[in-house]
Amino acid sequence: MKVNRQTMKTRRRRENRFEANPAPAPFRALEENELEMLKDRLLRQRLNESGVAEVNSRLRRAANEAAALAWTTHVPLLVFPALFEEKAGVALAQARRQANVRERSREILLAA
């Protein structure tokens, strides 16, 4: 049996050297705490202004949605108040529409 032996030269690439201590990733825990405090403060203000228990859950949901959306941006503390105002306005408008429909339905049922 005949064996062909050919030597192949391999190219050795320079070894990639990585930094032993890379720069630390940005730590957002402080921003998260500040965002939660801002959310709580604005939510309390809005709940005190409305004074209606029926909109409590709607406003809380709006605050949570606004915080989640704001957190996806680079400046969540700057974006959150505007998002919350917009979502709170929509939530209050829906609550007013629902109360209006409920009242009209009650009138219709009483008239029948």
N, CA, C and O of each residue as an XYZ file, in Angstrom:
448
protein
N       0.854     -1.153      0.000
C       0.000      0.000      0.000
C       0.907      1.225      0.000
O       1.830      1.342      0.806
N       0.625      2.102     -0.896
C       1.444      3.294     -1.044
C       0.806      4.452     -0.276
O      -0.385      4.715     -0.443
N       1.558      5.132      0.543
C       1.047      6.243      1.338
C       1.670      7.528      0.832
O       2.892      7.656      0.758
N       0.829      8.461      0.489
C       1.311      9.769      0.047
C       1.374     10.685      1.264
O       0.382     10.942      1.945
N       2.508     11.128      1.484
C       2.654     12.047      2.613
C       3.035     13.410      2.070
O       4.115     13.619      1.517
N       2.115     14.311      2.250
C       2.384     15.680      1.841
C       2.289     16.559      3.076
O       1.362     16.446      3.879
N       3.226     17.393      3.198
C       3.164     18.314      4.327
C       2.473     19.583      3.867
O       2.751     20.112      2.791
N       1.577     20.052      4.697
C       0.846     21.275      4.370
C       1.265     22.351      5.365
O       1.316     22.138      6.576
N       1.548     23.464      4.820
C       1.909     24.568      5.682
C       0.632     25.282      6.123
O      -0.224     25.612      5.301
N       0.521     25.507      7.393
C      -0.644     26.220      7.914
C      -0.257     27.648      8.242
O       0.863     27.947      8.656
N      -1.197     28.479      8.046
C      -0.977     29.888      8.389
C      -1.446     30.103      9.813
O      -2.576     29.780     10.179
N      -0.591     30.629     10.560
C      -0.971     30.936     11.936
C      -1.358     32.408     12.015
O      -0.580     33.294     11.662
N      -2.530     32.633     12.468
C      -2.977     34.015     12.645
C      -2.485     34.525     13.971
O      -2.257     33.783     14.927
N      -2.334     35.833     13.979
C      -1.956     36.438     15.240
C      -3.062     36.212     16.262
O      -4.249     36.309     15.952
N      -2.663     35.925     17.427
C      -3.621     35.679     18.485
C      -4.316     36.980     18.868
O      -3.669     38.008     19.068
N      -5.623     36.921     18.965
C      -6.372     38.095     19.410
C      -6.240     38.213     20.917
O      -6.519     37.274     21.662
N      -5.826     39.341     21.329
C      -5.696     39.571     22.766
C      -6.815     40.507     23.199
O      -7.060     41.544     22.582
N      -7.465     40.125     24.242
C      -8.555     40.926     24.755
C      -8.111     41.616     26.030
O      -7.221     41.156     26.746
N      -8.765     42.737     26.283
C      -8.462     43.476     27.496
C      -8.843     42.662     28.719
O      -9.896     42.025     28.749
N      -8.007     42.686     29.699
C      -8.287     41.940     30.921
C      -9.414     42.594     31.713
O     -10.229     41.899     32.319
N      -9.464     43.915     31.711
C     -10.495     44.645     32.446
C     -11.235     45.570     31.497
O     -10.887     46.745     31.381
N     -12.256     45.053     30.815
C     -12.985     45.930     29.897
C     -13.734     47.013     30.664
O     -13.947     46.900     31.871
N     -14.121     48.044     29.961
C     -14.863     49.143     30.585
C     -16.180     48.600     31.130
O     -16.813     47.770     30.476
N     -16.602     49.038     32.289
C     -17.846     48.522     32.862
C     -19.054     48.971     32.046
O     -19.092     50.076     31.506
N     -20.018     48.095     31.976
C     -21.261     48.417     31.280
C     -22.015     49.458     32.095
O     -21.886     49.499     33.318
N     -22.795     50.294     31.434
C     -23.552     51.306     32.191
C     -24.522     50.627     33.169
O     -25.214     49.673     32.814
N     -24.555     51.118     34.352
C     -25.387     50.536     35.393
C     -26.648     51.378     35.525
O     -26.584     52.551     35.895
N     -27.794     50.776     35.221
C     -29.035     51.532     35.177
C     -29.898     51.349     36.416
O     -31.045     51.796     36.436
N     -29.380     50.713     37.430
C     -30.201     50.486     38.625
C     -30.586     51.801     39.289
O     -31.701     51.937     39.793
N     -29.677     52.767     39.292
C     -30.012     54.067     39.889
C     -31.113     54.746     39.101
O     -32.020     55.343     39.680
N     -31.036     54.656     37.768
C     -32.096     55.247     36.949
C     -33.421     54.552     37.197
O     -34.473     55.191     37.205
N     -33.369     53.225     37.401
C     -34.594     52.485     37.645
C     -35.257     52.960     38.938
O     -36.474     53.142     38.984
N     -34.465     53.159     39.977
C     -35.022     53.657     41.243
C     -35.605     55.050     41.070
O     -36.689     55.344     41.574
N     -34.887     55.900     40.360
C     -35.385     57.260     40.140
C     -36.646     57.250     39.289
O     -37.561     58.040     39.520
N     -36.697     56.360     38.308
C     -37.895     56.257     37.469
C     -39.087     55.801     38.300
O     -40.188     56.327     38.144
N     -38.877     54.827     39.180
C     -39.967     54.361     40.049
C     -40.447     55.470     40.985
O     -41.649     55.622     41.201
N     -39.521     56.239     41.536
C     -39.920     57.341     42.417
C     -40.695     58.407     41.640
O     -41.688     58.940     42.136
N     -40.243     58.715     40.425
C     -40.946     59.689     39.586
C     -42.329     59.171     39.230
O     -43.305     59.920     39.280
N     -42.422     57.889     38.870
C     -43.712     57.291     38.527
C     -44.667     57.370     39.707
O     -45.826     57.750     39.540
N     -44.199     57.017     40.894
C     -45.062     57.059     42.081
C     -45.532     58.478     42.385
O     -46.694     58.697     42.725
N     -44.614     59.441     42.260
C     -44.978     60.834     42.576
C     -46.028     61.357     41.586
O     -47.026     61.946     41.999
N     -45.807     61.144     40.286
C     -46.768     61.627     39.292
C     -48.098     60.889     39.386
O     -49.158     61.479     39.179
N     -48.038     59.596     39.698
C     -49.275     58.825     39.836
C     -50.083     59.313     41.034
O     -51.302     59.462     40.938
N     -49.421     59.560     42.155
C     -50.131     60.087     43.339
C     -50.793     61.423     43.039
O     -51.936     61.661     43.427
N     -50.060     62.299     42.339
C     -50.631     63.605     41.984
C     -51.874     63.431     41.130
O     -52.895     64.077     41.365
N     -51.783     62.555     40.136
C     -52.911     62.363     39.219
C     -54.096     61.726     39.931
O     -55.242     62.084     39.661
N     -53.833     60.781     40.842
C     -54.917     60.156     41.594
C     -55.600     61.159     42.518
O     -56.821     61.121     42.672
N     -54.836     62.048     43.130
C     -55.417     63.081     43.994
C     -56.245     64.067     43.185
O     -57.277     64.542     43.659
N     -55.809     64.379     41.973
C     -56.558     65.303     41.116
C     -57.886     64.700     40.692
O     -58.913     65.379     40.698
N     -57.867     63.427     40.324
C     -59.096     62.816     39.819
C     -60.069     62.539     40.956
O     -61.259     62.831     40.836
N     -59.577     61.980     42.058
C     -60.425     61.722     43.212
C     -61.498     60.682     42.982
O     -62.361     60.501     43.842
N     -61.478     59.998     41.865
C     -62.493     58.995     41.542
C     -61.855     57.617     41.663
O     -60.816     57.349     41.060
N     -62.474     56.757     42.436
C     -61.901     55.434     42.686
C     -61.925     54.547     41.445
O     -61.089     53.655     41.309
N     -62.878     54.783     40.534
C     -63.007     53.937     39.346
C     -61.817     54.067     38.394
O     -61.517     53.138     37.644
N     -61.146     55.209     38.422
C     -60.035     55.405     37.486
C     -58.689     55.000     38.085
O     -57.659     55.089     37.416
N     -58.695     54.561     39.331
C     -57.462     54.188     40.004
C     -56.685     53.136     39.213
O     -55.501     53.320     38.930
N     -57.339     52.048     38.863
C     -56.644     50.970     38.156
C     -56.230     51.403     36.753
O     -55.180     50.992     36.258
N     -57.045     52.224     36.118
C     -56.691     52.703     34.771
C     -55.440     53.582     34.816
O     -54.560     53.466     33.963
N     -55.371     54.457     35.814
C     -54.200     55.328     35.930
C     -52.944     54.539     36.299
O     -51.855     54.830     35.804
N     -53.100     53.551     37.159
C     -51.946     52.713     37.514
C     -51.429     51.956     36.290
O     -50.221     51.854     36.078
N     -52.342     51.436     35.498
C     -51.949     50.725     34.272
C     -51.255     51.680     33.303
O     -50.256     51.323     32.680
N     -51.786     52.891     33.180
C     -51.172     53.891     32.297
C     -49.758     54.232     32.764
O     -48.850     54.385     31.947
N     -49.573     54.351     34.083
C     -48.246     54.660     34.619
C     -47.266     53.522     34.350
O     -46.113     53.768     33.995
N     -47.712     52.290     34.517
C     -46.844     51.143     34.266
C     -46.467     51.038     32.785
O     -45.317     50.753     32.448
N     -47.450     51.273     31.903
C     -47.162     51.227     30.466
C     -46.189     52.332     30.067
O     -45.266     52.103     29.285
N     -46.400     53.522     30.605
C     -45.514     54.640     30.283
C     -44.099     54.371     30.796
O     -43.124     54.692     30.115
N     -43.980     53.790     31.979
C     -42.656     53.476     32.527
C     -41.959     52.422     31.681
O     -40.758     52.517     31.432
N     -42.706     51.421     31.241
C     -42.114     50.370     30.403
C     -41.628     50.945     29.076
O     -40.540     50.603     28.612
N     -42.424     51.813     28.470
C     -42.007     52.436     27.209
C     -40.832     53.376     27.414
O     -39.906     53.405     26.604
N     -40.868     54.138     28.484
C     -39.788     55.092     28.747
C     -38.477     54.361     29.004
O     -37.409     54.852     28.638
N     -38.553     53.206     29.624
C     -37.336     52.464     29.964
C     -36.592     51.994     28.716
O     -35.387     51.749     28.773
N     -37.296     51.864     27.590
C     -36.647     51.415     26.360
C     -35.859     52.530     25.681
O     -35.136     52.265     24.720
N     -35.979     53.749     26.146
C     -35.255     54.869     25.546
C     -33.947     55.108     26.297
O     -33.686     54.504     27.338
N     -33.148     55.990     25.749
C     -31.879     56.324     26.385
C     -32.060     57.296     27.551
O     -31.200     57.377     28.428
N     -33.151     58.017     27.564
C     -33.408     59.014     28.614
C     -34.796     58.783     29.224
O     -35.709     59.576     28.996
N     -34.962     57.707     29.996
C     -36.293     57.379     30.512
C     -36.871     58.429     31.450
O     -38.083     58.644     31.461
N     -36.024     59.083     32.235
C     -36.534     60.086     33.176
C     -37.067     61.313     32.452
O     -37.953     62.001     32.959
N     -36.540     61.584     31.293
C     -36.983     62.737     30.518
C     -38.266     62.423     29.746
O     -39.124     63.290     29.579
N     -38.390     61.200     29.284
C     -39.510     60.807     28.421
C     -40.755     60.431     29.222
O     -41.877     60.636     28.760
N     -40.561     59.887     30.414
C     -41.685     59.348     31.176
C     -42.820     60.338     31.444
O     -43.975     59.979     31.214
N     -42.560     61.566     31.918
C     -43.693     62.453     32.228
C     -44.627     62.706     31.038
O     -45.847     62.725     31.200
N     -44.062     62.896     29.863
C     -44.904     63.138     28.694
C     -45.704     61.890     28.321
O     -46.888     61.984     27.995
N     -45.063     60.734     28.367
C     -45.780     59.487     28.072
C     -46.896     59.247     29.081
O     -47.995     58.834     28.712
N     -46.614     59.504     30.344
C     -47.628     59.281     31.364
C     -48.812     60.218     31.183
O     -49.961     59.792     31.300
N     -48.547     61.480     30.901
C     -49.650     62.427     30.688
C     -50.528     61.991     29.518
O     -51.755     62.063     29.592
N     -49.896     61.543     28.447
C     -50.651     61.105     27.274
C     -51.493     59.876     27.600
O     -52.679     59.832     27.271
N     -50.896     58.888     28.236
C     -51.622     57.661     28.559
C     -52.683     57.903     29.635
O     -53.754     57.297     29.589
N     -52.404     58.766     30.584
C     -53.397     59.087     31.617
C     -54.589     59.807     30.998
O     -55.732     59.555     31.380
N     -54.332     60.698     30.048
C     -55.434     61.386     29.363
C     -56.330     60.413     28.619
O     -57.555     60.533     28.655
N     -55.721     59.456     27.950
C     -56.497     58.434     27.232
C     -57.293     57.591     28.222
O     -58.458     57.282     27.973
N     -56.676     57.216     29.340
C     -57.358     56.395     30.342
C     -58.549     57.132     30.942
O     -59.610     56.540     31.136
N     -58.381     58.414     31.235
C     -59.491     59.198     31.797
C     -60.604     59.390     30.773
O     -61.783     59.354     31.126
N     -60.243     59.591     29.518
C     -61.268     59.730     28.471
C     -62.065     58.434     28.331
O     -63.285     58.473     28.169
N     -61.393     57.296     28.390
C     -62.099     56.014     28.324
C     -63.017     55.827     29.522
O     -64.125     55.309     29.382
N     -62.567     56.242     30.690
C     -63.395     56.127     31.894
C     -64.641     56.999     31.771
O     -65.734     56.587     32.161
N     -64.472     58.217     31.224
C     -65.638     59.103     31.029
C     -66.619     58.506     30.027
O     -67.831     58.546     30.241
N     -66.096     57.949     28.927
C     -66.978     57.326     27.932
C     -67.728     56.144     28.541
O     -68.925     55.977     28.311
N     -67.027     55.334     29.309
C     -67.655     54.179     29.928
C     -68.737     54.611     30.924
O     -69.805     54.002     30.984
N     -68.465     55.649     31.694
C     -69.475     56.151     32.635
C     -70.687     56.698     31.882
O     -71.824     56.511     32.316
N     -70.447     57.368     30.763
C     -71.536     57.902     29.948
C     -72.399     56.767     29.388
O     -73.627     56.845     29.423
N     -71.761     55.723     28.877
C     -72.510     54.580     28.337
C     -73.298     53.902     29.450
O     -74.451     53.518     29.254
N     -72.684     53.757     30.607
C     -73.364     53.130     31.737
C     -74.599     53.935     32.135
O     -75.657     53.364     32.401
N     -74.464     55.267     32.175
C     -75.593     56.125     32.544
C     -76.713     56.039     31.508
O     -77.886     55.928     31.864
N     -76.350     56.089     30.230
C     -77.387     55.981     29.192
C     -78.074     54.634     29.225
O     -79.285     54.553     29.014
N     -77.317     53.564     29.488
C     -77.907     52.235     29.572
C     -78.870     52.145     30.736
O     -79.930     51.529     30.630
N     -78.502     52.755     31.841
C     -79.374     52.767     33.020
C     -80.677     53.501     32.710
O     -81.750     53.046     33.105
N     -80.592     54.627     32.008
C     -81.793     55.388     31.634
C     -82.687     54.579     30.705
O     -83.911     54.598     30.836
N     -82.073     53.870     29.771
C     -82.852     53.055     28.844
C     -83.570     51.914     29.577
O     -84.730     51.608     29.299
N     -82.857     51.300     30.511
C     -83.469     50.206     31.266
C     -84.606     50.696     32.155
O     -85.613     50.007     32.318
N     -84.440     51.903     32.737
C     -85.494     52.444     33.588
C     -86.716     52.873     32.779
O     -87.841     52.804     33.274
N     -86.506     53.313     31.542
C     -87.608     53.768     30.702
C     -88.419     52.596     30.161
O     -89.593     52.756     29.828
N     -87.818     51.451     30.072
C     -88.529     50.303     29.466
C     -89.487     49.644     30.405
O     -90.148     48.674     30.034
